[in-house]
Amino acid sequence: MTTDLTNPASREQLATLYRSVLLDDVMPFWLRHGLDRGHGGIFTALDRDGSLLDSDKSVWFQGRAGWMFATLFNTIEPRGEWLEAARSCVEFSRKHCHSPGGKMWFTVTREGAPLRMRRYVFSESFAAVSYAAFAKATGDARAADEAMKAFAAYLRFSFEPGAMLPKYEPTRPMKGIGAHMIGLVTAQELRANLGDVSVNGRTCSEWIDAGISEIGRDFLKPEHAALMEVVAPDGSILDHLDGRTLNPGHAIECAWFIMHEGRLRQDRGLIALGAQILDWMWARGWDAEHGGILYFTDLRGLPVQEYWHDMKFWWPHCEAIIATLLAWKLTGNSRYAEMHAQVHDWSFAHFPDREYGEWFGYLHRDGTPSQRAKGNLFKGPFHLPRMLWFSSQELSAAP
């Protein structure tokens, strides 16, 4: 198959491929192996063949999987198995994943007993999008209310001074881009499913504006052609190992969130901003020697502290497939079609498991698998099926 977005026949083949991998491979794998038929919710610690490695449950994935199943129901076709899978994840989350203090757990046992609380606030954001998509699928007013409450909790614990203990000592305070970009996409999903509702005094669109504004003001560094992961509270660069570490895949994910918002608003400035981030971080992340996207790089080209810096993870490649496709579609620039072909071809040559289905998650720099597991606390039915769903929808829609 020729991977060429500028060729209509190739686009049609790509749309068919993405849809087929999504509906005939990836989602059946998780429906067959991931759903807990006894206690509800989803397992994600799965071996290569889908067998269970650990019955403890990721709270992130009760939300992420719930969103994915409900979104397929809402946008592809109203399959009962997808709705029931979404319901199982939502109900398990409702019953077991919220702590008495208002924050959500990070992991729970199979039965739902709490195991660990972490500073991560992403359990709340993923619960919010799950509840919102489920509300749209079912008309469940309770789920809509829960979505707004979960987003309110996300905003509180992410941005309200004193809501959580500081991560860093006052000696060298810093802030990360993650809270802003996940706040942005969470607001986009709530708006798509519930309308432009108000949460904590702002509409979803206003929260999106706030996130993009802070990202552009403090994390975007044109003088370095980079989007930073962390900066000082005033946006200045921290010239230390942590402060210089870049995550190209994360930045490319942020880029397509911004481009998507630009399209919804018909705002060429936002589209250009997202495309610029994609250009800069592709240049910093693409491995010219082995292909694929490096996990971490340094702002100044110095050695990176994390030993997995040169590994190839599944999710940055999924985000780059979306981002390059969207950039090509919104700008018409053939360079993005070439970038899309690079990342698509490398990804589909290295990540898929031809024998048992789904994708390996973690590869060495040369593209060979570093381990065989298909899922863990961080990998499950989200980045890969979201990419397949989004890309197939984009390629099937009118230009």
PLY file of the C-alpha trace (Angstrom):
ply
format ascii 1.0
element vertex 399
property float x
property float y
property float z
element edge 398
property int vertex1
property int vertex2
end_header
0.00 0.00 0.00
1.26 3.48 -0.88
1.11 5.90 2.03
0.43 9.20 0.32
-2.20 11.61 1.60
-2.02 13.60 -1.64
-3.29 10.58 -3.60
-7.07 9.98 -3.35
-6.72 6.22 -3.84
-4.09 6.04 -1.11
-6.31 8.06 1.24
-9.14 5.61 0.66
-6.83 2.67 1.39
-5.57 4.34 4.56
-9.11 5.02 5.77
-9.99 1.36 5.20
-6.84 0.21 7.00
-7.37 2.40 10.04
-11.01 1.38 10.35
-10.21 -2.30 9.90
-7.42 -2.33 12.50
-9.71 -0.47 14.91
-12.83 -2.60 14.47
-11.38 -5.99 13.57
-8.24 -6.08 15.68
-7.76 -3.55 18.49
-11.22 -3.18 20.00
-12.04 -6.90 19.76
-8.75 -7.62 21.60
-9.84 -5.43 24.53
-13.44 -6.62 24.52
-12.25 -10.21 24.59
-9.44 -9.92 27.12
-9.84 -6.66 29.03
-13.38 -6.50 30.36
-13.88 -7.80 33.90
-17.12 -9.75 33.62
-17.20 -10.39 37.37
-16.56 -7.04 39.02
-16.95 -4.58 36.18
-14.46 -2.18 34.67
-11.45 -3.06 32.58
-8.14 -4.81 33.11
-5.16 -3.41 31.22
-2.20 -5.45 32.55
-2.29 -7.98 29.72
0.38 -10.20 28.23
1.02 -10.50 24.51
-1.78 -12.99 23.99
-4.22 -11.12 26.21
-3.73 -13.27 29.29
-3.91 -11.44 32.60
-0.64 -10.26 34.15
-2.19 -8.45 37.11
-5.79 -7.91 38.22
-5.15 -4.49 39.80
-6.89 -1.77 37.83
-5.73 1.53 36.43
-8.19 4.29 37.31
-6.94 6.26 34.31
-8.22 3.48 32.11
-11.67 3.19 33.58
-12.06 6.69 32.14
-10.01 6.32 28.99
-11.63 3.04 27.97
-15.09 4.26 28.94
-14.58 7.30 26.70
-13.31 5.18 23.81
-16.19 2.70 23.90
-18.82 5.44 24.28
-17.25 7.51 21.51
-17.34 4.59 19.10
-21.00 4.09 20.01
-21.71 7.79 19.42
-19.79 8.21 16.17
-19.37 4.88 14.35
-22.53 2.90 15.06
-24.67 2.16 18.15
-23.32 -1.30 18.93
-24.65 -2.73 22.15
-21.31 -4.31 23.10
-19.62 -0.91 23.00
-22.29 0.73 25.12
-22.21 -2.06 27.70
-18.40 -1.90 27.86
-18.62 1.87 28.42
-21.30 1.35 31.07
-19.12 -1.21 32.87
-16.20 1.23 33.05
-18.39 4.15 34.11
-20.18 2.17 36.80
-16.93 0.79 38.20
-15.49 4.31 38.28
-18.57 5.69 40.00
-18.56 3.02 42.68
-14.88 2.62 43.43
-12.56 5.27 42.02
-13.44 8.49 43.89
-11.80 9.04 47.28
-13.70 10.66 50.17
-11.53 13.77 49.79
-12.74 14.42 46.26
-9.61 13.28 44.44
-9.60 10.03 42.48
-7.40 7.04 43.14
-4.61 6.04 40.76
-4.95 2.27 41.20
-7.49 -0.01 42.85
-7.84 -3.76 43.30
-9.95 -5.88 41.00
-12.86 -5.46 43.41
-12.30 -1.70 43.68
-10.47 -1.32 47.01
-8.04 1.63 46.88
-4.36 0.88 46.40
-2.60 4.11 45.59
-3.19 7.85 45.40
-0.78 9.85 43.25
-0.31 13.53 42.54
-1.46 12.93 38.97
-4.81 14.62 38.41
-5.47 12.81 35.14
-7.81 10.23 36.69
-10.25 13.13 37.06
-9.85 14.38 33.48
-10.30 10.91 32.00
-13.33 10.29 34.20
-14.81 13.59 33.01
-14.57 12.73 29.30
-15.85 9.21 29.97
-18.91 10.43 31.85
-19.61 13.08 29.18
-19.44 10.62 26.27
-21.59 8.15 28.21
-24.12 10.89 28.93
-24.39 11.61 25.22
-24.75 7.92 24.42
-27.48 7.28 26.98
-29.08 10.60 27.87
-28.01 9.95 31.47
-28.29 13.34 33.20
-26.43 11.99 36.21
-23.43 11.19 34.03
-23.45 14.70 32.58
-23.42 16.18 36.08
-20.63 13.80 37.11
-18.59 14.86 34.07
-18.74 18.50 35.12
-17.93 17.63 38.73
-14.93 15.55 37.66
-13.66 18.39 35.46
-14.17 20.82 38.34
-12.05 18.56 40.53
-9.39 18.40 37.80
-9.27 22.17 37.58
-9.16 22.59 41.34
-6.35 20.13 41.97
-4.41 21.31 38.92
-4.58 25.06 39.35
-5.93 26.13 42.75
-3.06 27.18 45.06
-2.91 24.95 48.11
-5.28 22.29 46.77
-2.34 19.87 46.70
1.07 19.94 48.30
3.64 21.46 45.93
5.57 18.98 43.83
8.78 20.98 44.17
10.42 22.83 47.01
10.33 26.63 46.83
14.05 26.59 45.99
13.28 26.02 42.30
9.53 26.06 41.58
8.30 24.98 38.17
5.10 24.23 36.31
4.35 21.67 33.62
2.53 21.87 30.31
0.56 18.68 30.96
-2.12 20.26 33.13
-2.85 22.91 30.47
-2.97 20.64 27.43
-5.07 17.98 29.18
-7.35 20.69 30.52
-7.71 21.93 26.94
-8.66 18.57 25.45
-10.93 17.70 28.38
-12.84 20.91 27.82
-13.05 20.11 24.10
-14.59 16.72 24.85
-17.10 18.10 27.36
-18.13 20.76 24.88
-18.51 18.19 22.09
-20.73 15.95 24.21
-22.53 18.32 26.60
-22.39 21.69 24.90
-20.36 24.70 26.00
-21.19 24.20 29.67
-19.73 26.29 32.49
-17.46 24.71 35.07
-15.79 26.60 37.91
-16.89 29.95 36.54
-15.81 29.53 32.91
-17.30 27.90 29.84
-15.42 25.06 28.21
-14.38 27.43 25.41
-13.01 29.86 27.97
-10.98 27.09 29.64
-9.63 26.19 26.19
-8.69 29.84 25.62
-6.92 29.95 28.98
-4.96 26.78 28.26
-3.83 27.84 24.79
-2.93 31.30 26.08
-0.67 29.99 28.84
0.93 27.41 26.55
1.71 30.10 23.98
2.89 32.65 26.51
5.05 30.53 28.80
5.93 27.18 27.18
6.42 28.15 23.53
10.02 29.25 22.88
10.47 30.52 19.30
14.09 31.45 20.02
14.79 27.75 20.62
12.22 26.33 18.18
10.76 24.26 21.01
7.74 23.66 23.19
8.91 23.12 26.75
7.62 20.42 29.12
8.34 22.46 32.24
9.24 26.09 32.91
9.59 28.39 35.88
6.33 29.97 37.09
7.11 33.10 35.03
7.77 31.03 31.91
11.55 31.29 31.99
13.71 28.31 31.09
15.29 26.31 33.91
18.74 25.38 32.63
18.93 22.09 34.50
18.40 18.47 33.45
14.68 18.48 34.28
14.12 21.95 32.87
15.79 21.18 29.54
14.12 17.80 28.96
11.73 17.81 26.02
9.06 15.21 25.23
8.47 15.51 21.46
5.49 13.15 21.44
3.73 15.10 24.18
4.30 18.37 22.35
3.06 16.89 19.06
-0.09 15.73 20.86
-0.58 19.29 22.12
-0.06 20.54 18.56
-3.00 18.60 17.17
-5.27 19.65 20.05
-4.56 23.26 19.08
-4.99 22.63 15.33
-8.28 20.86 16.02
-9.50 23.89 17.97
-8.37 26.15 15.14
-10.45 24.18 12.67
-13.54 24.27 14.91
-13.22 28.06 15.20
-11.97 28.61 11.64
-9.00 30.35 13.23
-5.98 30.25 10.92
-3.78 31.59 13.69
-4.42 28.57 15.92
-3.88 26.20 13.00
-0.56 27.91 12.26
0.44 27.71 15.93
-0.24 23.98 16.10
1.58 23.37 12.82
4.58 25.34 14.06
4.77 23.23 17.23
4.57 20.10 15.09
7.41 21.31 12.86
9.71 22.19 15.75
9.12 19.07 17.80
9.25 16.71 14.83
12.71 18.14 14.06
13.72 17.53 17.67
12.16 14.09 18.00
12.48 12.20 14.71
15.35 9.69 14.84
17.26 10.25 11.61
19.36 7.12 12.12
16.75 4.46 13.00
13.44 6.18 12.28
10.64 6.70 14.75
10.23 9.30 17.48
12.65 9.49 20.40
11.01 9.68 23.80
13.08 12.47 25.36
15.57 14.95 23.96
17.43 17.88 25.50
16.80 21.52 24.65
20.51 22.10 24.05
21.32 18.71 22.60
22.95 17.52 25.81
22.59 14.03 27.34
19.18 13.33 28.87
18.89 12.02 32.42
16.20 9.37 31.80
17.70 6.09 30.59
14.70 5.32 28.33
15.21 8.55 26.38
15.93 6.79 23.07
13.15 4.20 23.24
10.21 4.28 20.89
6.86 4.25 22.73
3.60 3.52 20.93
1.72 6.63 21.96
3.95 9.41 20.52
3.73 7.67 17.15
-0.06 7.55 17.39
-0.16 11.27 18.19
2.20 12.05 15.33
0.05 10.12 12.85
-2.93 12.27 13.88
-0.97 15.52 13.93
0.62 15.10 10.50
-2.68 14.03 8.95
-4.49 17.00 10.46
-1.74 19.45 9.50
-1.85 18.25 5.90
-5.63 18.44 5.77
-5.76 21.95 7.26
-2.81 23.50 5.39
-2.55 21.47 2.19
1.24 21.49 2.59
2.66 18.34 0.98
5.49 18.30 3.54
3.01 17.08 6.16
1.92 14.28 3.83
5.56 13.20 3.64
5.88 13.33 7.44
2.68 11.33 7.79
4.04 8.66 5.46
7.25 8.48 7.49
5.58 7.99 10.86
2.78 5.78 9.55
5.14 3.46 7.69
7.59 3.19 10.59
4.83 2.59 13.12
2.98 -0.06 11.11
6.27 -1.81 10.35
7.32 -2.10 14.00
4.50 -1.88 16.56
1.81 -4.37 15.37
1.87 -7.93 16.70
1.14 -10.04 13.60
0.39 -13.14 15.65
-1.82 -12.01 18.54
-3.04 -8.60 17.39
-2.89 -5.13 18.95
0.44 -3.26 19.23
3.50 -3.71 21.34
3.97 -0.60 23.44
7.68 -0.32 24.05
10.44 -0.73 21.47
14.18 -0.33 21.58
15.68 2.47 19.52
16.11 0.12 16.53
12.41 -0.80 16.60
12.66 -4.25 18.19
10.26 -4.94 21.10
11.73 -4.37 24.55
8.94 -6.42 26.16
5.87 -8.31 25.02
3.06 -6.94 27.21
0.10 -5.35 25.45
-1.05 -3.35 28.44
-0.19 -1.96 31.86
-1.29 0.97 34.04
-0.52 3.38 31.17
-1.22 1.37 28.01
-4.69 0.17 27.15
-7.48 0.99 24.69
-6.86 4.70 24.25
-3.98 6.21 22.22
-3.97 3.54 19.53
-7.75 3.24 19.05
-8.13 7.01 19.32
-5.62 7.41 16.49
-7.32 4.77 14.36
-10.77 6.24 15.03
-9.74 9.87 14.46
-7.73 9.09 11.33
-10.39 6.93 9.72
-13.01 9.60 10.43
-10.80 12.33 8.96
-10.00 10.38 5.82
-13.62 9.38 5.27
-14.90 12.95 5.65
-15.06 15.42 2.80
-11.81 17.34 2.19
0 1
1 2
2 3
3 4
4 5
5 6
6 7
7 8
8 9
9 10
10 11
11 12
12 13
13 14
14 15
15 16
16 17
17 18
18 19
19 20
20 21
21 22
22 23
23 24
24 25
25 26
26 27
27 28
28 29
29 30
30 31
31 32
32 33
33 34
34 35
35 36
36 37
37 38
38 39
39 40
40 41
41 42
42 43
43 44
44 45
45 46
46 47
47 48
48 49
49 50
50 51
51 52
52 53
53 54
54 55
55 56
56 57
57 58
58 59
59 60
60 61
61 62
62 63
63 64
64 65
65 66
66 67
67 68
68 69
69 70
70 71
71 72
72 73
73 74
74 75
75 76
76 77
77 78
78 79
79 80
80 81
81 82
82 83
83 84
84 85
85 86
86 87
87 88
88 89
89 90
90 91
91 92
92 93
93 94
94 95
95 96
96 97
97 98
98 99
99 100
100 101
101 102
102 103
103 104
104 105
105 106
106 107
107 108
108 109
109 110
110 111
111 112
112 113
113 114
114 115
115 116
116 117
117 118
118 119
119 120
120 121
121 122
122 123
123 124
124 125
125 126
126 127
127 128
128 129
129 130
130 131
131 132
132 133
133 134
134 135
135 136
136 137
137 138
138 139
139 140
140 141
141 142
142 143
143 144
144 145
145 146
146 147
147 148
148 149
149 150
150 151
151 152
152 153
153 154
154 155
155 156
156 157
157 158
158 159
159 160
160 161
161 162
162 163
163 164
164 165
165 166
166 167
167 168
168 169
169 170
170 171
171 172
172 173
173 174
174 175
175 176
176 177
177 178
178 179
179 180
180 181
181 182
182 183
183 184
184 185
185 186
186 187
187 188
188 189
189 190
190 191
191 192
192 193
193 194
194 195
195 196
196 197
197 198
198 199
199 200
200 201
201 202
202 203
203 204
204 205
205 206
206 207
207 208
208 209
209 210
210 211
211 212
212 213
213 214
214 215
215 216
216 217
217 218
218 219
219 220
220 221
221 222
222 223
223 224
224 225
225 226
226 227
227 228
228 229
229 230
230 231
231 232
232 233
233 234
234 235
235 236
236 237
237 238
238 239
239 240
240 241
241 242
242 243
243 244
244 245
245 246
246 247
247 248
248 249
249 250
250 251
251 252
252 253
253 254
254 255
255 256
256 257
257 258
258 259
259 260
260 261
261 262
262 263
263 264
264 265
265 266
266 267
267 268
268 269
269 270
270 271
271 272
272 273
273 274
274 275
275 276
276 277
277 278
278 279
279 280
280 281
281 282
282 283
283 284
284 285
285 286
286 287
287 288
288 289
289 290
290 291
291 292
292 293
293 294
294 295
295 296
296 297
297 298
298 299
299 300
300 301
301 302
302 303
303 304
304 305
305 306
306 307
307 308
308 309
309 310
310 311
311 312
312 313
313 314
314 315
315 316
316 317
317 318
318 319
319 320
320 321
321 322
322 323
323 324
324 325
325 326
326 327
327 328
328 329
329 330
330 331
331 332
332 333
333 334
334 335
335 336
336 337
337 338
338 339
339 340
340 341
341 342
342 343
343 344
344 345
345 346
346 347
347 348
348 349
349 350
350 351
351 352
352 353
353 354
354 355
355 356
356 357
357 358
358 359
359 360
360 361
361 362
362 363
363 364
364 365
365 366
366 367
367 368
368 369
369 370
370 371
371 372
372 373
373 374
374 375
375 376
376 377
377 378
378 379
379 380
380 381
381 382
382 383
383 384
384 385
385 386
386 387
387 388
388 389
389 390
390 391
391 392
392 393
393 394
394 395
395 396
396 397
397 398
